[in-house]
């Protein structure tokens, strides 16, 4: 998985339990509550996913 490979290459997510399925639950909770902390958690998770993908790309290019 991307998470396994990115962690191997040294990337760490800010969230302690990141997952796509979990982020969907966060989104539904945010829609129901409009809680800004939940929205920020989603934004952080998405930003971390993009950053992890970049770490993977850089790792592949260095082979």
CHARMM-style PDB file with segment names, atoms N, HN, CA, C and O in Angstrom:
ATOM      1  N   UNK     1       0.836  -1.187   0.000  1.00  0.00      PROA
ATOM      2  CA  UNK     1       0.000   0.000   0.000  1.00  0.00      PROA
ATOM      3  C   UNK     1       0.882   1.252   0.000  1.00  0.00      PROA
ATOM      4  O   UNK     1       2.059   1.199   0.355  1.00  0.00      PROA
ATOM      5  N   UNK     2       0.300   2.353  -0.396  1.00  0.00      PROA
ATOM      6  HN  UNK     2      -0.657   2.396  -0.685  1.00  0.00      PROA
ATOM      7  CA  UNK     2       1.032   3.620  -0.390  1.00  0.00      PROA
ATOM      8  C   UNK     2       1.505   3.943   1.030  1.00  0.00      PROA
ATOM      9  O   UNK     2       2.633   4.395   1.223  1.00  0.00      PROA
ATOM     10  N   UNK     3       0.653   3.713   2.009  1.00  0.00      PROA
ATOM     11  HN  UNK     3      -0.264   3.345   1.852  1.00  0.00      PROA
ATOM     12  CA  UNK     3       1.019   4.041   3.385  1.00  0.00      PROA
ATOM     13  C   UNK     3       2.214   3.209   3.858  1.00  0.00      PROA
ATOM     14  O   UNK     3       3.117   3.738   4.507  1.00  0.00      PROA
ATOM     15  N   UNK     4       2.225   1.939   3.542  1.00  0.00      PROA
ATOM     16  HN  UNK     4       1.492   1.510   3.015  1.00  0.00      PROA
ATOM     17  CA  UNK     4       3.337   1.074   3.938  1.00  0.00      PROA
ATOM     18  C   UNK     4       4.637   1.513   3.280  1.00  0.00      PROA
ATOM     19  O   UNK     4       5.666   1.630   3.945  1.00  0.00      PROA
ATOM     20  N   UNK     5       4.590   1.755   1.974  1.00  0.00      PROA
ATOM     21  HN  UNK     5       3.754   1.659   1.434  1.00  0.00      PROA
ATOM     22  CA  UNK     5       5.795   2.156   1.244  1.00  0.00      PROA
ATOM     23  C   UNK     5       6.293   3.531   1.686  1.00  0.00      PROA
ATOM     24  O   UNK     5       7.494   3.733   1.866  1.00  0.00      PROA
ATOM     25  N   UNK     6       5.375   4.467   1.858  1.00  0.00      PROA
ATOM     26  HN  UNK     6       4.399   4.304   1.712  1.00  0.00      PROA
ATOM     27  CA  UNK     6       5.776   5.812   2.277  1.00  0.00      PROA
ATOM     28  C   UNK     6       6.392   5.781   3.675  1.00  0.00      PROA
ATOM     29  O   UNK     6       7.375   6.476   3.934  1.00  0.00      PROA
ATOM     30  N   UNK     7       5.826   4.985   4.570  1.00  0.00      PROA
ATOM     31  HN  UNK     7       5.028   4.421   4.359  1.00  0.00      PROA
ATOM     32  CA  UNK     7       6.403   4.857   5.914  1.00  0.00      PROA
ATOM     33  C   UNK     7       7.803   4.256   5.830  1.00  0.00      PROA
ATOM     34  O   UNK     7       8.712   4.690   6.537  1.00  0.00      PROA
ATOM     35  N   UNK     8       7.973   3.264   4.972  1.00  0.00      PROA
ATOM     36  HN  UNK     8       7.234   2.911   4.398  1.00  0.00      PROA
ATOM     37  CA  UNK     8       9.290   2.654   4.778  1.00  0.00      PROA
ATOM     38  C   UNK     8      10.312   3.698   4.322  1.00  0.00      PROA
ATOM     39  O   UNK     8      11.478   3.652   4.713  1.00  0.00      PROA
ATOM     40  N   UNK     9       9.858   4.635   3.492  1.00  0.00      PROA
ATOM     41  HN  UNK     9       8.910   4.673   3.175  1.00  0.00      PROA
ATOM     42  CA  UNK     9      10.736   5.684   2.977  1.00  0.00      PROA
ATOM     43  C   UNK     9      10.872   6.868   3.939  1.00  0.00      PROA
ATOM     44  O   UNK     9      11.535   7.855   3.619  1.00  0.00      PROA
ATOM     45  N   UNK    10      10.245   6.771   5.118  1.00  0.00      PROA
ATOM     46  HN  UNK    10       9.707   5.969   5.379  1.00  0.00      PROA
ATOM     47  CA  UNK    10      10.433   7.778   6.152  1.00  0.00      PROA
ATOM     48  C   UNK    10       9.307   8.780   6.335  1.00  0.00      PROA
ATOM     49  O   UNK    10       9.427   9.694   7.151  1.00  0.00      PROA
ATOM     50  N   UNK    11       8.207   8.629   5.589  1.00  0.00      PROA
ATOM     51  HN  UNK    11       8.110   7.886   4.926  1.00  0.00      PROA
ATOM     52  CA  UNK    11       7.107   9.579   5.731  1.00  0.00      PROA
ATOM     53  C   UNK    11       6.222   9.186   6.906  1.00  0.00      PROA
ATOM     54  O   UNK    11       5.969   8.002   7.131  1.00  0.00      PROA
ATOM     55  N   UNK    12       5.755  10.177   7.651  1.00  0.00      PROA
ATOM     56  HN  UNK    12       5.961  11.138   7.468  1.00  0.00      PROA
ATOM     57  CA  UNK    12       4.828   9.946   8.763  1.00  0.00      PROA
ATOM     58  C   UNK    12       3.607  10.839   8.615  1.00  0.00      PROA
ATOM     59  O   UNK    12       3.725  12.048   8.415  1.00  0.00      PROA
ATOM     60  N   UNK    13       2.440  10.230   8.717  1.00  0.00      PROA
ATOM     61  HN  UNK    13       2.345   9.248   8.880  1.00  0.00      PROA
ATOM     62  CA  UNK    13       1.198  10.994   8.686  1.00  0.00      PROA
ATOM     63  C   UNK    13       1.017  11.712  10.016  1.00  0.00      PROA
ATOM     64  O   UNK    13       1.448  11.222  11.060  1.00  0.00      PROA
ATOM     65  N   UNK    14       0.383  12.866   9.971  1.00  0.00      PROA
ATOM     66  HN  UNK    14       0.033  13.263   9.122  1.00  0.00      PROA
ATOM     67  CA  UNK    14       0.107  13.605  11.206  1.00  0.00      PROA
ATOM     68  C   UNK    14      -0.941  12.894  12.045  1.00  0.00      PROA
ATOM     69  O   UNK    14      -0.887  12.932  13.274  1.00  0.00      PROA
ATOM     70  N   UNK    15      -1.887  12.251  11.391  1.00  0.00      PROA
ATOM     71  HN  UNK    15      -1.930  12.220  10.393  1.00  0.00      PROA
ATOM     72  CA  UNK    15      -2.948  11.537  12.102  1.00  0.00      PROA
ATOM     73  C   UNK    15      -2.431  10.171  12.543  1.00  0.00      PROA
ATOM     74  O   UNK    15      -1.640   9.542  11.841  1.00  0.00      PROA
ATOM     75  N   UNK    16      -2.879   9.721  13.698  1.00  0.00      PROA
ATOM     76  HN  UNK    16      -3.522  10.232  14.269  1.00  0.00      PROA
ATOM     77  CA  UNK    16      -2.401   8.441  14.219  1.00  0.00      PROA
ATOM     78  C   UNK    16      -3.053   7.237  13.564  1.00  0.00      PROA
ATOM     79  O   UNK    16      -2.506   6.136  13.624  1.00  0.00      PROA
ATOM     80  N   UNK    17      -4.207   7.420  12.942  1.00  0.00      PROA
ATOM     81  HN  UNK    17      -4.652   8.314  12.893  1.00  0.00      PROA
ATOM     82  CA  UNK    17      -4.890   6.289  12.299  1.00  0.00      PROA
ATOM     83  C   UNK    17      -5.420   6.695  10.925  1.00  0.00      PROA
ATOM     84  O   UNK    17      -6.630   6.687  10.702  1.00  0.00      PROA
ATOM     85  N   UNK    18      -4.525   7.049  10.006  1.00  0.00      PROA
ATOM     86  HN  UNK    18      -3.541   7.056  10.188  1.00  0.00      PROA
ATOM     87  CA  UNK    18      -5.002   7.511   8.702  1.00  0.00      PROA
ATOM     88  C   UNK    18      -5.497   6.356   7.833  1.00  0.00      PROA
ATOM     89  O   UNK    18      -4.866   5.302   7.756  1.00  0.00      PROA
ATOM     90  N   UNK    19      -6.628   6.576   7.187  1.00  0.00      PROA
ATOM     91  HN  UNK    19      -7.140   7.433   7.249  1.00  0.00      PROA
ATOM     92  CA  UNK    19      -7.116   5.614   6.195  1.00  0.00      PROA
ATOM     93  C   UNK    19      -8.177   6.300   5.348  1.00  0.00      PROA
ATOM     94  O   UNK    19      -8.859   7.218   5.803  1.00  0.00      PROA
ATOM     95  N   UNK    20      -8.301   5.844   4.127  1.00  0.00      PROA
ATOM     96  HN  UNK    20      -7.747   5.098   3.757  1.00  0.00      PROA
ATOM     97  CA  UNK    20      -9.314   6.399   3.240  1.00  0.00      PROA
ATOM     98  C   UNK    20     -10.717   6.189   3.786  1.00  0.00      PROA
ATOM     99  O   UNK    20     -11.561   7.083   3.723  1.00  0.00      PROA
ATOM    100  N   UNK    21     -10.956   4.993   4.326  1.00  0.00      PROA
ATOM    101  HN  UNK    21     -10.271   4.267   4.377  1.00  0.00      PROA
ATOM    102  CA  UNK    21     -12.279   4.698   4.889  1.00  0.00      PROA
ATOM    103  C   UNK    21     -12.575   5.615   6.075  1.00  0.00      PROA
ATOM    104  O   UNK    21     -13.689   6.116   6.229  1.00  0.00      PROA
ATOM    105  N   UNK    22     -11.567   5.821   6.898  1.00  0.00      PROA
ATOM    106  HN  UNK    22     -10.662   5.414   6.773  1.00  0.00      PROA
ATOM    107  CA  UNK    22     -11.746   6.698   8.061  1.00  0.00      PROA
ATOM    108  C   UNK    22     -12.034   8.130   7.619  1.00  0.00      PROA
ATOM    109  O   UNK    22     -12.853   8.817   8.229  1.00  0.00      PROA
ATOM    110  N   UNK    23     -11.366   8.578   6.564  1.00  0.00      PROA
ATOM    111  HN  UNK    23     -10.701   8.020   6.068  1.00  0.00      PROA
ATOM    112  CA  UNK    23     -11.580   9.955   6.095  1.00  0.00      PROA
ATOM    113  C   UNK    23     -13.005  10.160   5.590  1.00  0.00      PROA
ATOM    114  O   UNK    23     -13.547  11.260   5.691  1.00  0.00      PROA
ATOM    115  N   UNK    24     -13.607   9.119   5.054  1.00  0.00      PROA
ATOM    116  HN  UNK    24     -13.167   8.225   4.972  1.00  0.00      PROA
ATOM    117  CA  UNK    24     -15.008   9.208   4.624  1.00  0.00      PROA
ATOM    118  C   UNK    24     -15.909   9.407   5.840  1.00  0.00      PROA
ATOM    119  O   UNK    24     -16.849  10.201   5.800  1.00  0.00      PROA
ATOM    120  N   UNK    25     -15.617   8.685   6.915  1.00  0.00      PROA
ATOM    121  HN  UNK    25     -14.854   8.041   6.947  1.00  0.00      PROA
ATOM    122  CA  UNK    25     -16.377   8.856   8.157  1.00  0.00      PROA
ATOM    123  C   UNK    25     -16.200  10.266   8.708  1.00  0.00      PROA
ATOM    124  O   UNK    25     -17.162  10.881   9.168  1.00  0.00      PROA
ATOM    125  N   UNK    26     -14.966  10.780   8.662  1.00  0.00      PROA
ATOM    126  HN  UNK    26     -14.184  10.281   8.289  1.00  0.00      PROA
ATOM    127  CA  UNK    26     -14.721  12.151   9.125  1.00  0.00      PROA
ATOM    128  C   UNK    26     -15.549  13.137   8.325  1.00  0.00      PROA
ATOM    129  O   UNK    26     -16.124  14.076   8.874  1.00  0.00      PROA
ATOM    130  N   UNK    27     -15.603  12.912   7.010  1.00  0.00      PROA
ATOM    131  HN  UNK    27     -15.136  12.149   6.563  1.00  0.00      PROA
ATOM    132  CA  UNK    27     -16.365  13.822   6.144  1.00  0.00      PROA
ATOM    133  C   UNK    27     -17.846  13.822   6.532  1.00  0.00      PROA
ATOM    134  O   UNK    27     -18.456  14.882   6.663  1.00  0.00      PROA
ATOM    135  N   UNK    28     -18.417  12.633   6.715  1.00  0.00      PROA
ATOM    136  HN  UNK    28     -17.920  11.771   6.608  1.00  0.00      PROA
ATOM    137  CA  UNK    28     -19.837  12.564   7.090  1.00  0.00      PROA
ATOM    138  C   UNK    28     -20.075  13.248   8.439  1.00  0.00      PROA
ATOM    139  O   UNK    28     -21.084  13.929   8.624  1.00  0.00      PROA
ATOM    140  N   UNK    29     -19.151  13.067   9.373  1.00  0.00      PROA
ATOM    141  HN  UNK    29     -18.331  12.514   9.223  1.00  0.00      PROA
ATOM    142  CA  UNK    29     -19.269  13.718  10.675  1.00  0.00      PROA
ATOM    143  C   UNK    29     -19.176  15.237  10.532  1.00  0.00      PROA
ATOM    144  O   UNK    29     -19.903  15.975  11.197  1.00  0.00      PROA
ATOM    145  N   UNK    30     -18.278  15.699   9.661  1.00  0.00      PROA
ATOM    146  HN  UNK    30     -17.687  15.099   9.121  1.00  0.00      PROA
ATOM    147  CA  UNK    30     -18.133  17.142   9.441  1.00  0.00      PROA
ATOM    148  C   UNK    30     -19.401  17.729   8.821  1.00  0.00      PROA
ATOM    149  O   UNK    30     -19.847  18.799   9.234  1.00  0.00      PROA
ATOM    150  N   UNK    31     -19.989  17.040   7.831  1.00  0.00      PROA
ATOM    151  HN  UNK    31     -19.626  16.170   7.496  1.00  0.00      PROA
ATOM    152  CA  UNK    31     -21.223  17.517   7.192  1.00  0.00      PROA
ATOM    153  C   UNK    31     -22.328  17.649   8.237  1.00  0.00      PROA
ATOM    154  O   UNK    31     -23.095  18.612   8.220  1.00  0.00      PROA
ATOM    155  N   UNK    32     -22.404  16.679   9.146  1.00  0.00      PROA
ATOM    156  HN  UNK    32     -21.781  15.897   9.160  1.00  0.00      PROA
ATOM    157  CA  UNK    32     -23.450  16.704  10.170  1.00  0.00      PROA
ATOM    158  C   UNK    32     -23.228  17.793  11.218  1.00  0.00      PROA
ATOM    159  O   UNK    32     -24.188  18.383  11.713  1.00  0.00      PROA
ATOM    160  N   UNK    33     -21.970  18.061  11.555  1.00  0.00      PROA
ATOM    161  HN  UNK    33     -21.190  17.582  11.153  1.00  0.00      PROA
ATOM    162  CA  UNK    33     -21.692  18.941  12.695  1.00  0.00      PROA
ATOM    163  C   UNK    33     -21.094  20.298  12.328  1.00  0.00      PROA
ATOM    164  O   UNK    33     -21.173  21.244  13.112  1.00  0.00      PROA
ATOM    165  N   UNK    34     -20.504  20.395  11.153  1.00  0.00      PROA
ATOM    166  HN  UNK    34     -20.440  19.627  10.516  1.00  0.00      PROA
ATOM    167  CA  UNK    34     -19.784  21.601  10.716  1.00  0.00      PROA
ATOM    168  C   UNK    34     -18.655  21.959  11.690  1.00  0.00      PROA
ATOM    169  O   UNK    34     -18.311  23.129  11.859  1.00  0.00      PROA
ATOM    170  N   UNK    35     -18.090  20.935  12.321  1.00  0.00      PROA
ATOM    171  HN  UNK    35     -18.369  19.984  12.183  1.00  0.00      PROA
ATOM    172  CA  UNK    35     -17.005  21.120  13.288  1.00  0.00      PROA
ATOM    173  C   UNK    35     -15.705  21.448  12.543  1.00  0.00      PROA
ATOM    174  O   UNK    35     -15.228  20.632  11.755  1.00  0.00      PROA
ATOM    175  N   UNK    36     -15.129  22.630  12.782  1.00  0.00      PROA
ATOM    176  HN  UNK    36     -15.517  23.293  13.423  1.00  0.00      PROA
ATOM    177  CA  UNK    36     -13.915  23.014  12.053  1.00  0.00      PROA
ATOM    178  C   UNK    36     -12.717  22.103  12.339  1.00  0.00      PROA
ATOM    179  O   UNK    36     -11.833  21.974  11.492  1.00  0.00      PROA
ATOM    180  N   UNK    37     -12.672  21.475  13.503  1.00  0.00      PROA
ATOM    181  HN  UNK    37     -13.390  21.579  14.191  1.00  0.00      PROA
ATOM    182  CA  UNK    37     -11.547  20.579  13.800  1.00  0.00      PROA
ATOM    183  C   UNK    37     -11.607  19.313  12.948  1.00  0.00      PROA
ATOM    184  O   UNK    37     -10.570  18.765  12.573  1.00  0.00      PROA
ATOM    185  N   UNK    38     -12.805  18.853  12.645  1.00  0.00      PROA
ATOM    186  HN  UNK    38     -13.648  19.297  12.950  1.00  0.00      PROA
ATOM    187  CA  UNK    38     -12.958  17.686  11.771  1.00  0.00      PROA
ATOM    188  C   UNK    38     -12.570  18.055  10.347  1.00  0.00      PROA
ATOM    189  O   UNK    38     -11.905  17.282   9.657  1.00  0.00      PROA
ATOM    190  N   UNK    39     -12.986  19.236   9.912  1.00  0.00      PROA
ATOM    191  HN  UNK    39     -13.525  19.864  10.473  1.00  0.00      PROA
ATOM    192  CA  UNK    39     -12.604  19.700   8.574  1.00  0.00      PROA
ATOM    193  C   UNK    39     -11.085  19.785   8.464  1.00  0.00      PROA
ATOM    194  O   UNK    39     -10.519  19.378   7.450  1.00  0.00      PROA
ATOM    195  N   UNK    40     -10.422  20.304   9.485  1.00  0.00      PROA
ATOM    196  HN  UNK    40     -10.883  20.634  10.309  1.00  0.00      PROA
ATOM    197  CA  UNK    40      -8.962  20.411   9.457  1.00  0.00      PROA
ATOM    198  C   UNK    40      -8.309  19.035   9.423  1.00  0.00      PROA
ATOM    199  O   UNK    40      -7.293  18.843   8.756  1.00  0.00      PROA
ATOM    200  N   UNK    41      -8.885  18.088  10.133  1.00  0.00      PROA
ATOM    201  HN  UNK    41      -9.711  18.244  10.675  1.00  0.00      PROA
ATOM    202  CA  UNK    41      -8.346  16.720  10.115  1.00  0.00      PROA
ATOM    203  C   UNK    41      -8.403  16.147   8.705  1.00  0.00      PROA
ATOM    204  O   UNK    41      -7.458  15.494   8.261  1.00  0.00      PROA
ATOM    205  N   UNK    42      -9.504  16.388   8.002  1.00  0.00      PROA
ATOM    206  HN  UNK    42     -10.272  16.918   8.363  1.00  0.00      PROA
ATOM    207  CA  UNK    42      -9.652  15.926   6.620  1.00  0.00      PROA
ATOM    208  C   UNK    42      -8.619  16.606   5.723  1.00  0.00      PROA
ATOM    209  O   UNK    42      -7.963  15.948   4.916  1.00  0.00      PROA
ATOM    210  N   UNK    43      -8.480  17.911   5.866  1.00  0.00      PROA
ATOM    211  HN  UNK    43      -9.013  18.446   6.521  1.00  0.00      PROA
ATOM    212  CA  UNK    43      -7.506  18.647   5.052  1.00  0.00      PROA
ATOM    213  C   UNK    43      -6.078  18.163   5.321  1.00  0.00      PROA
ATOM    214  O   UNK    43      -5.291  17.994   4.389  1.00  0.00      PROA
ATOM    215  N   UNK    44      -5.751  17.943   6.581  1.00  0.00      PROA
ATOM    216  HN  UNK    44      -6.390  18.080   7.338  1.00  0.00      PROA
ATOM    217  CA  UNK    44      -4.416  17.443   6.929  1.00  0.00      PROA
ATOM    218  C   UNK    44      -4.179  16.065   6.320  1.00  0.00      PROA
ATOM    219  O   UNK    44      -3.110  15.793   5.774  1.00  0.00      PROA
ATOM    220  N   UNK    45      -5.183  15.201   6.418  1.00  0.00      PROA
ATOM    221  HN  UNK    45      -6.052  15.422   6.861  1.00  0.00      PROA
ATOM    222  CA  UNK    45      -5.065  13.850   5.867  1.00  0.00      PROA
ATOM    223  C   UNK    45      -4.839  13.908   4.355  1.00  0.00      PROA
ATOM    224  O   UNK    45      -3.966  13.215   3.832  1.00  0.00      PROA
ATOM    225  N   UNK    46      -5.613  14.723   3.661  1.00  0.00      PROA
ATOM    226  HN  UNK    46      -6.321  15.286   4.086  1.00  0.00      PROA
ATOM    227  CA  UNK    46      -5.462  14.828   2.208  1.00  0.00      PROA
ATOM    228  C   UNK    46      -4.103  15.411   1.831  1.00  0.00      PROA
ATOM    229  O   UNK    46      -3.471  14.951   0.881  1.00  0.00      PROA
ATOM    230  N   UNK    47      -3.657  16.418   2.570  1.00  0.00      PROA
ATOM    231  HN  UNK    47      -4.171  16.791   3.342  1.00  0.00      PROA
ATOM    232  CA  UNK    47      -2.337  16.993   2.304  1.00  0.00      PROA
ATOM    233  C   UNK    47      -1.237  15.956   2.549  1.00  0.00      PROA
ATOM    234  O   UNK    47      -0.291  15.850   1.768  1.00  0.00      PROA
ATOM    235  N   UNK    48      -1.370  15.194   3.633  1.00  0.00      PROA
ATOM    236  HN  UNK    48      -2.138  15.279   4.267  1.00  0.00      PROA
ATOM    237  CA  UNK    48      -0.390  14.148   3.919  1.00  0.00      PROA
ATOM    238  C   UNK    48      -0.377  13.083   2.827  1.00  0.00      PROA
ATOM    239  O   UNK    48       0.692  12.603   2.449  1.00  0.00      PROA
ATOM    240  N   UNK    49      -1.543  12.709   2.318  1.00  0.00      PROA
ATOM    241  HN  UNK    49      -2.411  13.099   2.625  1.00  0.00      PROA
ATOM    242  CA  UNK    49      -1.600  11.731   1.227  1.00  0.00      PROA
ATOM    243  C   UNK    49      -0.847  12.239   0.000  1.00  0.00      PROA
ATOM    244  O   UNK    49      -0.113  11.486  -0.641  1.00  0.00      PROA
ATOM    245  N   UNK    50      -1.029  13.505  -0.320  1.00  0.00      PROA
ATOM    246  HN  UNK    50      -1.625  14.116   0.200  1.00  0.00      PROA
ATOM    247  CA  UNK    50      -0.311  14.094  -1.467  1.00  0.00      PROA
ATOM    248  C   UNK    50       1.191  14.110  -1.207  1.00  0.00      PROA
ATOM    249  O   UNK    50       1.981  13.788  -2.094  1.00  0.00      PROA
ATOM    250  N   UNK    51       1.580  14.478  -0.010  1.00  0.00      PROA
ATOM    251  HN  UNK    51       0.938  14.740   0.711  1.00  0.00      PROA
ATOM    252  CA  UNK    51       3.001  14.511   0.338  1.00  0.00      PROA
ATOM    253  C   UNK    51       3.606  13.106   0.317  1.00  0.00      PROA
ATOM    254  O   UNK    51       4.736  12.924  -0.136  1.00  0.00      PROA
ATOM    255  N   UNK    52       2.864  12.125   0.802  1.00  0.00      PROA
ATOM    256  HN  UNK    52       1.946  12.273   1.170  1.00  0.00      PROA
ATOM    257  CA  UNK    52       3.343  10.740   0.792  1.00  0.00      PROA
ATOM    258  C   UNK    52       3.517  10.237  -0.634  1.00  0.00      PROA
ATOM    259  O   UNK    52       4.467   9.512  -0.931  1.00  0.00      PROA
ATOM    260  N   UNK    53       2.607  10.620  -1.508  1.00  0.00      PROA
ATOM    261  HN  UNK    53       1.835  11.209  -1.267  1.00  0.00      PROA
ATOM    262  CA  UNK    53       2.724  10.238  -2.916  1.00  0.00      PROA
ATOM    263  C   UNK    53       3.984  10.835  -3.519  1.00  0.00      PROA
ATOM    264  O   UNK    53       4.658  10.192  -4.323  1.00  0.00      PROA
ATOM    265  N   UNK    54       4.300  12.055  -3.137  1.00  0.00      PROA
ATOM    266  HN  UNK    54       3.752  12.578  -2.484  1.00  0.00      PROA
ATOM    267  CA  UNK    54       5.531  12.692  -3.624  1.00  0.00      PROA
ATOM    268  C   UNK    54       6.771  11.954  -3.111  1.00  0.00      PROA
ATOM    269  O   UNK    54       7.736  11.770  -3.852  1.00  0.00      PROA
ATOM    270  N   UNK    55       6.743  11.536  -1.855  1.00  0.00      PROA
ATOM    271  HN  UNK    55       5.958  11.685  -1.253  1.00  0.00      PROA
ATOM    272  CA  UNK    55       7.855  10.768  -1.287  1.00  0.00      PROA
ATOM    273  C   UNK    55       8.044   9.474  -2.077  1.00  0.00      PROA
ATOM    274  O   UNK    55       9.173   9.084  -2.376  1.00  0.00      PROA
ATOM    275  N   UNK    56       6.940   8.812  -2.412  1.00  0.00      PROA
ATOM    276  HN  UNK    56       6.023   9.128  -2.169  1.00  0.00      PROA
ATOM    277  CA  UNK    56       7.021   7.587  -3.214  1.00  0.00      PROA
ATOM    278  C   UNK    56       7.604   7.863  -4.592  1.00  0.00      PROA
ATOM    279  O   UNK    56       8.478   7.131  -5.057  1.00  0.00      PROA
ATOM    280  N   UNK    57       7.127   8.906  -5.239  1.00  0.00      PROA
ATOM    281  HN  UNK    57       6.417   9.500  -4.860  1.00  0.00      PROA
ATOM    282  CA  UNK    57       7.636   9.266  -6.560  1.00  0.00      PROA
ATOM    283  C   UNK    57       9.138   9.528  -6.506  1.00  0.00      PROA
ATOM    284  O   UNK    57       9.892   9.031  -7.342  1.00  0.00      PROA
ATOM    285  N   UNK    58       9.561  10.302  -5.530  1.00  0.00      PROA
ATOM    286  HN  UNK    58       8.948  10.706  -4.851  1.00  0.00      PROA
ATOM    287  CA  UNK    58      10.989  10.588  -5.384  1.00  0.00      PROA
ATOM    288  C   UNK    58      11.782   9.306  -5.127  1.00  0.00      PROA
ATOM    289  O   UNK    58      12.885   9.137  -5.648  1.00  0.00      PROA
ATOM    290  N   UNK    59      11.215   8.409  -4.323  1.00  0.00      PROA
ATOM    291  HN  UNK    59      10.319   8.547  -3.900  1.00  0.00      PROA
ATOM    292  CA  UNK    59      11.881   7.135  -4.050  1.00  0.00      PROA
ATOM    293  C   UNK    59      12.022   6.285  -5.293  1.00  0.00      PROA
ATOM    294  O   UNK    59      13.069   5.677  -5.516  1.00  0.00      PROA
ATOM    295  N   UNK    60      10.983   6.235  -6.101  1.00  0.00      PROA
ATOM    296  HN  UNK    60      10.133   6.729  -5.920  1.00  0.00      PROA
ATOM    297  CA  UNK    60      11.028   5.463  -7.345  1.00  0.00      PROA
ATOM    298  C   UNK    60      12.032   6.071  -8.315  1.00  0.00      PROA
ATOM    299  O   UNK    60      12.791   5.351  -8.964  1.00  0.00      PROA
ATOM    300  N   UNK    61      12.034   7.378  -8.411  1.00  0.00      PROA
ATOM    301  HN  UNK    61      11.418   7.963  -7.884  1.00  0.00      PROA
ATOM    302  CA  UNK    61      12.968   8.049  -9.323  1.00  0.00      PROA
ATOM    303  C   UNK    61      14.422   7.841  -8.914  1.00  0.00      PROA
ATOM    304  O   UNK    61      15.316   7.890  -9.759  1.00  0.00      PROA
ATOM    305  N   UNK    62      14.660   7.613  -7.644  1.00  0.00      PROA
ATOM    306  HN  UNK    62      13.933   7.573  -6.959  1.00  0.00      PROA
ATOM    307  CA  UNK    62      16.040   7.447  -7.187  1.00  0.00      PROA
ATOM    308  C   UNK    62      16.575   6.034  -7.422  1.00  0.00      PROA
ATOM    309  O   UNK    62      17.754   5.770  -7.185  1.00  0.00      PROA
ATOM    310  N   UNK    63      15.724   5.139  -7.880  1.00  0.00      PROA
ATOM    311  HN  UNK    63      14.767   5.354  -8.073  1.00  0.00      PROA
ATOM    312  CA  UNK    63      16.172   3.752  -8.127  1.00  0.00      PROA
ATOM    313  C   UNK    63      17.094   3.667  -9.315  1.00  0.00      PROA
ATOM    314  OT1 UNK    63      17.560   2.580  -9.658  1.00  0.00      PROA
TER     315      UNK     63
END
